[in-house]
């Protein structure tokens, strides 16, 4: 079985819920995983500015750290532009079967999820989008181990 999961990674280095879910799906389904960070807010023609280069460098370092934790040949891409358009573009280039993104807790008692990016991606790409809930507790290492062990069967 071949295919690709594209995972949108936010700027917050401690927000790894989407990457952890994408890794679990990758292990269970035997797909490629591409971590993507989209740097938005850079005006056209300013991609070589000092601040844009600093943001790119920071994003690359963050993706490298996450990829090292996840392992298994995880690929990384950093792009400039609108978040939805950037993820949709990478998903198209990579032939993605799935896009995984994170969300934020909202509402009374933080029981609802808020993810405007999911709505934007719905318009920008035909690729299915999975929204990972925010991490309120550590994911079970047993679940990930079971997923990794199922690959070897």
Number of C-alpha atoms within 10 A of each C-alpha: 5 8 15 19 25 30 28 24 24 22 15 9 14 10 16 18 23 25 28 21 21 28 27 20 20 21 22 16 18 18 19 22 28 25 23 26 24 23 19 15 11 16 11 8 7 11 14 10 12 10 12 18 13 12 17 19 13 14 25 17 13 19 25 17 13 20 20 12 12 16 12 13 11 18 15 18 16 17 17 19 16 14 21 21 17 22 26 23 15 19 23 15 9 15 14 21 18 21 26 24 26 25 21 16 16 12 9 7 7 10 9 13 16 17 17 11 17 20 11 14 20 14 11 15 17 13 17 13 20 16 19 20 18 16 17 8 7 8 13 8 9 9 11 18 12 13 19 19 12 13 12 7 5
